Amino acid sequence: MGLEAEIEELEEEIANTPYNKSTEAHIGRLKAKLAEKKEKLEAQQAGSGGGGGYSVKQQGDATVALVGFPSVGKSTLVNALTNADSEVGAYEFTTLDVNPGMLKYRGADIQILDVPGLIEGAAGGRGGGREVLSVIRSTDLVVFMLSAFEIDQYDRLYKELYDNKIRLDTEPPHVRISKKIKGGIDVNTSGDLELDHDTVRQVLREQGYVNADVTIRGDPDVDELVDGVLDNRVYLPSLAVVNKTDLIEPSYVDTVKADLRERDIDPDEDAVFISAYEEKGLDALKERLWDDLELIRIYMDKPGRGVDYEEPLILRRGETVDDALDRLGGDMDERFRFARVTGPSAKHDDQQVGRDHVLEDEDVLRLIVRR
């Protein structure tokens, strides 16, 4: 029996097995085995020349993947937001390659990747999907572009990303495994773990562990446990963009919002409504991209030239003076003595700070360095 048939058989058995405490360990073992088979199949297909992935040079301060089915309006949106020149047409499979464009916003360069339209089976290699998905895995934010008339496309897009080890809007499970020489598998938990310890052992055994100490924080389910054991998933934030709003009647808006809520997407908090064709809603979208990418502007106070408000240094929320030094490059790191900060993160103007000081948006930073 080939790997694909084995995978199909395992998926069928999992689907047909009712989940309860008595079957939990069995299902855990099946899901761990399924993950292992999928890993082998992927390695086999890659080794046989099954697509090397698109070569996209990442540039700028952050990269966004625009994900959607063919002809949903991705190319039109990228052209409206950036300096890209994607081919646009009213037929499927218009975008044949990954087309990057650069959005310049608040001093930041945000690369927008218009990837080929995903179709069902992409994670299995259909339609060059695996190559497309490999590009998405390396970005900072996934933007689902949905037609206002086909919100249900989100379900299939989400599944394709999930099947390609992309986890959205969630934190990685806290699973730490240390191999040992003997003693079997010991399970240590912090918090209330609902999974039975035997389920944890079954999952680890399917991944080749015989003797190990495993520490689990929190309360992951079986799928999250498998993710934590394999430790090769990518965790990314996502945003839903609803396009073609210029074509819907006002009375249909409630239907669109209800469809979003069915998918746990809050239409007021987790979605942006636009018309790419009429370039409506783009300002709100730009602001949302900025917020979700967690970008901040740092204005450098340059010796003899004053504060540069035109070309800020772009960092991420939570980053420090040390991160600023790393981004600036050169010999700044070696010559650094201390810094002075004025702005939201400072207790007072011109506060003297060290490397570990956390910066905030629109801080003014002056570096004091050795000559």
Backbone hydrogen bonds, N-H to C=O, Kabsch-Sander energy under -0.5 kcal/mol:
donor,donor_aa,acceptor,acceptor_aa,energy
6,E,2,G,-2.2
7,I,3,L,-2.8
8,E,4,E,-2.2
9,E,5,A,-2.3
10,L,6,E,-2.4
11,E,7,I,-2.6
12,E,8,E,-2.0
13,E,9,E,-2.3
14,I,10,L,-2.6
15,A,11,E,-2.2
16,N,12,E,-1.8
17,T,13,E,-0.6
17,T,14,I,-0.9
20,N,18,P,-0.6
23,T,20,N,-0.8
24,E,20,N,-1.2
27,I,23,T,-2.7
28,G,24,E,-2.6
29,R,25,A,-2.3
30,L,26,H,-2.2
31,K,27,I,-2.8
32,A,28,G,-2.1
33,K,29,R,-2.3
34,L,30,L,-2.6
35,A,31,K,-2.3
36,E,32,A,-2.0
37,K,33,K,-2.4
38,K,34,L,-2.4
39,E,35,A,-2.0
40,K,36,E,-2.1
41,L,37,K,-2.5
42,E,38,K,-2.4
43,A,39,E,-2.3
44,Q,40,K,-2.4
45,Q,41,L,-2.6
46,A,42,E,-2.4
47,G,43,A,-2.2
48,S,44,Q,-1.2
49,G,46,A,-1.3
50,G,45,Q,-2.4
51,G,49,G,-1.8
54,Y,131,E,-0.7
56,V,54,Y,-0.9
57,K,55,S,-0.5
58,Q,56,V,-0.6
61,D,109,D,-3.2
62,A,109,D,-1.0
64,V,111,Q,-3.3
65,A,141,L,-2.7
66,L,64,V,-0.6
66,L,113,L,-2.6
67,V,65,A,-0.8
67,V,143,V,-3.0
72,V,69,F,-1.1
77,L,73,G,-2.0
78,V,74,K,-2.7
79,N,75,S,-2.4
80,A,76,T,-1.7
81,L,77,L,-2.1
82,T,78,V,-2.5
83,N,102,M,-0.5
91,Y,89,G,-1.0
94,T,91,Y,-0.5
96,L,94,T,-0.9
99,N,97,D,-0.6
99,N,114,D,-2.1
101,G,112,I,-2.3
103,L,101,G,-0.6
103,L,110,I,-3.2
104,K,102,M,-0.6
105,Y,103,L,-0.7
105,Y,108,A,-2.3
108,A,105,Y,-2.3
110,I,103,L,-3.3
110,I,108,A,-0.7
111,Q,62,A,-2.8
111,Q,109,D,-0.6
112,I,101,G,-3.3
113,L,64,V,-3.2
113,L,111,Q,-0.5
114,D,99,N,-2.3
114,D,112,I,-0.7
115,V,66,L,-1.0
115,V,113,L,-1.2
118,L,68,G,-1.5
122,A,119,I,-1.5
124,G,121,G,-0.8
125,G,122,A,-2.0
126,R,121,G,-2.2
128,G,125,G,-1.3
129,G,126,R,-1.6
132,V,128,G,-1.5
133,L,129,G,-2.9
134,S,130,R,-1.8
135,V,131,E,-1.2
135,V,132,V,-0.5
136,I,132,V,-1.7
137,R,133,L,-2.0
138,S,134,S,-0.5
138,S,135,V,-1.1
139,T,136,I,-1.8
140,D,63,T,-2.8
141,L,63,T,-1.0
142,V,237,P,-2.3
143,V,65,A,-3.0
143,V,141,L,-0.5
144,F,142,V,-0.6
144,F,239,L,-2.8
145,M,67,V,-3.4
145,M,143,V,-0.6
146,L,144,F,-0.7
146,L,241,V,-3.0
148,A,243,N,-1.9
150,E,147,S,-1.8
153,Q,150,E,-1.7
154,Y,151,I,-2.0
155,D,152,D,-1.0
156,R,152,D,-0.8
157,L,153,Q,-2.2
158,Y,154,Y,-3.1
159,K,155,D,-2.0
160,E,156,R,-2.1
161,L,157,L,-2.1
162,Y,158,Y,-2.6
163,D,159,K,-2.9
164,N,160,E,-0.7
164,N,161,L,-0.6
165,K,162,Y,-1.8
166,I,161,L,-2.4
167,R,165,K,-0.6
167,R,234,V,-3.4
169,D,236,L,-2.3
174,H,217,R,-0.6
175,V,173,P,-1.3
176,R,215,T,-2.6
178,S,213,D,-2.7
180,K,211,N,-1.9
186,D,184,G,-0.6
186,D,212,A,-2.5
188,N,186,D,-0.5
188,N,214,V,-3.1
190,S,216,I,-1.9
193,L,191,G,-1.0
194,E,192,D,-0.6
199,T,196,D,-0.7
200,V,196,D,-1.6
201,R,197,H,-2.2
202,Q,198,D,-2.4
203,V,199,T,-2.2
204,L,200,V,-2.2
205,R,201,R,-2.6
206,E,202,Q,-2.0
207,Q,203,V,-0.8
207,Q,204,L,-0.7
208,G,205,R,-1.9
209,Y,204,L,-2.4
212,A,184,G,-2.1
213,D,178,S,-2.9
214,V,186,D,-2.9
214,V,212,A,-0.5
215,T,176,R,-2.9
216,I,188,N,-2.8
217,R,174,H,-2.3
218,G,190,S,-1.8
225,L,221,D,-2.3
226,V,222,V,-2.4
227,D,223,D,-2.2
228,G,224,E,-2.4
229,V,225,L,-2.3
230,L,226,V,-2.5
231,D,227,D,-2.7
234,V,165,K,-2.7
236,L,167,R,-2.6
236,L,234,V,-0.6
239,L,142,V,-2.0
240,A,270,D,-1.7
241,V,144,F,-3.4
242,V,240,A,-0.5
242,V,272,V,-2.7
243,N,146,L,-3.4
243,N,241,V,-0.7
245,T,274,I,-1.8
247,L,244,K,-1.6
248,I,245,T,-0.8
252,Y,249,E,-2.1
253,V,249,E,-0.5
253,V,250,P,-1.2
256,V,252,Y,-2.0
257,K,253,V,-2.5
258,A,254,D,-2.2
259,D,255,T,-2.3
260,L,256,V,-1.9
261,R,257,K,-2.4
262,E,258,A,-1.9
263,R,259,D,-0.5
263,R,260,L,-1.5
264,D,261,R,-2.1
265,I,260,L,-2.1
266,D,264,D,-0.6
270,D,266,D,-3.3
272,V,240,A,-2.0
274,I,242,V,-3.1
275,S,280,K,-2.2
279,E,275,S,-0.9
280,K,275,S,-2.1
285,L,281,G,-1.7
286,K,282,L,-2.6
287,E,283,D,-2.1
288,R,284,A,-2.0
289,L,285,L,-2.5
290,W,286,K,-2.2
291,D,287,E,-2.2
292,D,288,R,-2.9
293,L,289,L,-2.1
294,E,291,D,-0.9
295,L,290,W,-1.7
296,I,315,L,-2.6
298,I,313,L,-2.4
299,Y,297,R,-0.5
299,Y,363,D,-2.8
300,M,298,I,-0.6
301,D,365,L,-3.1
302,K,300,M,-1.0
302,K,306,G,-2.5
305,R,302,K,-2.1
306,G,302,K,-1.8
308,D,300,M,-2.5
309,Y,307,V,-1.0
313,L,298,I,-3.1
315,L,296,I,-2.2
315,L,313,L,-0.6
317,R,294,E,-2.9
318,G,359,L,-0.6
319,E,316,R,-2.2
321,V,357,H,-1.4
322,D,355,R,-2.3
324,A,320,T,-1.8
325,L,321,V,-2.2
326,D,322,D,-2.0
327,R,323,D,-2.3
328,L,324,A,-2.2
329,G,325,L,-1.7
332,M,329,G,-1.2
335,R,331,D,-2.0
336,F,332,M,-1.2
337,R,338,F,-0.5
337,R,368,I,-2.6
338,F,368,I,-1.5
339,A,353,V,-2.4
340,R,366,R,-2.7
341,V,351,Q,-2.4
342,T,364,V,-2.1
346,A,343,G,-1.6
351,Q,341,V,-2.2
351,Q,348,H,-1.1
353,V,339,A,-3.0
357,H,354,G,-1.4
359,L,319,E,-2.3
362,E,297,R,-2.8
363,D,297,R,-0.8
363,D,360,E,-1.7
364,V,342,T,-3.2
365,L,299,Y,-2.7
365,L,363,D,-0.5
366,R,340,R,-2.7
368,I,338,F,-2.8
369,V,367,L,-0.6
370,R,335,R,-3.1
